[in-house]
Amino acid sequence: MDIQIEKLTKTYGPQTAVNDISFDVKTGEVLGFLGPNGAGKSTTMKMITGYIGIEKGDIHIGGKSVTNPSNDLKKHIGYLPENNPLYLDMPVMDYLEFCGSLQGIDTLNIDKRIREMIGVCGLNREKHKKIGELSKGYRQRVGLAQAMIHDPEILVLDEPTTGLDPNQIIEIRKLIRDLGKEKTVILSTHILPEVEATCDRILIINKGKIVANGTPETLRKQAQGNEVLKLRIEDGDADLILKSLKELNTVQSVEYVQQNQNLFEVQSLAEQTSKRHIFNLCVQKKWVLTELTPMETKLEDIFRNLTVN
Ligand SMILES: Nc1ncnc2c1ncn2[C@@H]1O[C@H](COP(=O)(O)OP(=O)(O)OP(=O)(O)O)[C@@H](O)[C@H]1O
């Protein structure tokens, strides 16, 4: 089920939390929603899931507007809210049964779905405990299980891996990736490697506005600008190598990374690559090129550039 967000706006008193944003999410896509604290991620997710009303703009899910109550779209959506509200006095199994029945799962299937979710979310050892007795990570797993219990076509997950241990993080990321092959998934996170590991596309929001929208590679390319290469060239005098690299007609600048290690950083001119020229230079001078690494812009740097102001 595709989601289309059109000119969505939400204000709280004088503050505009979400400011005229538009984007699409397609079936079979995992969209990573990034942004600093207070950027408007949770507010957007709450509007998509119908948890809060829309003030301006519209959201279409499978072509139908969420503003029309007769469309009854909530059954297609699984939602893990940011603070993962749970009934602490209920045992895990009872809670999942309750959530399943609220979602309209029939009694024949409910036990099967609960067993599946207990397995998928690693809750087997804790399934008879009251939720209030569970550790933070296990509560998060219960929140994920309730979001998925009715096998929804759309999953909206607000910081799904918060509080999970490293093993479970890897399992949940894999699960999200697998689910994302068939479903529509939107997840918010502050963990940037998580976005790279899980998401097909990244949306960065800052102060209620979208400031970036694309695959990690596209965002890198946009931020990267000129080619930057890290080189180690051995069997030659460092100063002579530096001078010769500077003379290449594709090179804009050359700096030492570590002079005594013959390590250099070469920046090429716009739209140019220097790899072949560097290789040929080394052959001609009988120097040995032992390292040539393209330097990629880190997602952290892209995020900081777009959101620090
Ligand atoms: N119920 C509310 N009443 C007043 N202001 C609110 C309310 N909910 C959110 N806000 C404000 O709207 C802005 C966006 O909040 P939101 O929770 O959407 O941000 P977020 O991107 O999810 O942040 P975080 O990463 O910290 O969870 C914030 O400045 C917040 O204080």
The ligand as an SDF file (V2000), in Angstrom:
LIG
                    3D

 31 33  0  0  0  0  0  0  0  0999 V2000
    1.3270   17.7170   22.1670 N   0  0  0  0  0  0  0  0  0  0  0  0
    2.1900   18.7140   21.9420 C   0  0  0  0  0  0  0  0  0  0  0  0
    1.9950   19.9440   22.4140 N   0  0  0  0  0  0  0  0  0  0  0  0
    2.8500   20.9540   22.1530 C   0  0  0  0  0  0  0  0  0  0  0  0
    3.9740   20.8170   21.4080 N   0  0  0  0  0  0  0  0  0  0  0  0
    4.2150   19.6080   20.9090 C   0  0  0  0  0  0  0  0  0  0  0  0
    3.3690   18.4760   21.1350 C   0  0  0  0  0  0  0  0  0  0  0  0
    3.8810   17.4030   20.4980 N   0  0  0  0  0  0  0  0  0  0  0  0
    5.0250   17.8310   19.8960 C   0  0  0  0  0  0  0  0  0  0  0  0
    5.2250   19.1300   20.1310 N   0  0  0  0  0  0  0  0  0  0  0  0
    6.3400   19.9460   19.6470 C   0  0  0  0  0  0  0  0  0  0  0  0
    6.4610   19.7690   18.2460 O   0  0  0  0  0  0  0  0  0  0  0  0
    7.8240   19.6850   17.8530 C   0  0  0  0  0  0  0  0  0  0  0  0
    8.0670   18.4040   17.0910 C   0  0  0  0  0  0  0  0  0  0  0  0
    7.9590   17.3390   18.0100 O   0  0  0  0  0  0  0  0  0  0  0  0
    8.1350   15.8110   17.5650 P   0  0  0  0  0  0  0  0  0  0  0  0
    7.8210   14.9620   18.7600 O   0  0  0  0  0  0  0  0  0  0  0  0
    7.3400   15.5750   16.3350 O   0  0  0  0  0  0  0  0  0  0  0  0
    9.6920   15.7600   17.2090 O   0  0  0  0  0  0  0  0  0  0  0  0
   10.6230   14.5120   16.8830 P   0  0  0  0  0  0  0  0  0  0  0  0
   11.3020   14.8300   15.5960 O   0  0  0  0  0  0  0  0  0  0  0  0
    9.8620   13.2440   16.9490 O   0  0  0  0  0  0  0  0  0  0  0  0
   11.6920   14.6120   18.0660 O   0  0  0  0  0  0  0  0  0  0  0  0
   12.4910   13.4820   18.9150 P   0  0  0  0  0  0  0  0  0  0  0  0
   13.5960   13.0230   18.0270 O   0  0  0  0  0  0  0  0  0  0  0  0
   13.0120   14.2760   20.0810 O   0  0  0  0  0  0  0  0  0  0  0  0
   11.5130   12.4140   19.2890 O   0  0  0  0  0  0  0  0  0  0  0  0
    8.6270   19.7900   19.1520 C   0  0  0  0  0  0  0  0  0  0  0  0
    9.1120   21.0960   19.3020 O   0  0  0  0  0  0  0  0  0  0  0  0
    7.6320   19.4610   20.2410 C   0  0  0  0  0  0  0  0  0  0  0  0
    7.9230   20.1450   21.4430 O   0  0  0  0  0  0  0  0  0  0  0  0
  1  2  1  0
  2  3  1  0
  2  7  2  0
  3  4  2  0
  4  5  1  0
  5  6  2  0
  6  7  1  0
  6 10  1  0
  7  8  1  0
  8  9  2  0
  9 10  1  0
 10 11  1  0
 11 12  1  0
 11 30  1  0
 12 13  1  0
 13 14  1  0
 13 28  1  0
 14 15  1  0
 15 16  1  0
 16 17  2  0
 16 18  1  0
 16 19  1  0
 19 20  1  0
 20 21  2  0
 20 22  1  0
 20 23  1  0
 23 24  1  0
 24 25  2  0
 24 26  1  0
 24 27  1  0
 28 29  1  0
 28 30  1  0
 30 31  1  0
M  END
$$$$
